[in-house]
Amino acid sequence: MIEISTSPTSTTLVISGDLDLAERDQFPEVAARVVGLRRQLVVIDMCKVTFMDSTGAAFLIALADSARKRGGAAVLRGADPRDLFVLEICGALELFRIDQDHSCDDAVPVTDFTAPATT
């Protein structure tokens, strides 16, 4: 699932689940909406991405390319090292700014963690 929100200067996409071939049907519509918003900065929140293949990478590359053509930039926030590796293999990692300071919310808060019992 891809959720889109905007501010006066940026568009933020929050991606949940897989970003792959099975999800490709929604990519053109999402990309058209992002381009139509005409914001300089496109922030792509990948904290909840569970898997990304080359089809998902191509989608992200298209978003970064359209932002660059408008004189803007694309930022990856919360990208897992494996996702960055896919973009690097595609030769496209330099198209993105990587938000190194972002800290994703944990799926399970520390206070809810129960250590396994030992005997």
PEDA-V943689 format. One line per field, one symbol per residue. phi: phi as a letter, one per 30 degrees, with the letter a starting at -180 (. if undefined). A space follows every 10 residues. Layout:
BEGIN
phi->???
END
This chain:
BEGIN
phi->.bccbbbecb cccccbidbb edcddddddd dddddddhcd ccccdcecdc abcddddddd dddddddddd icbcccbidd eddddddddd ibdddcdcdd ddbddddbee dcdcdddcc
END
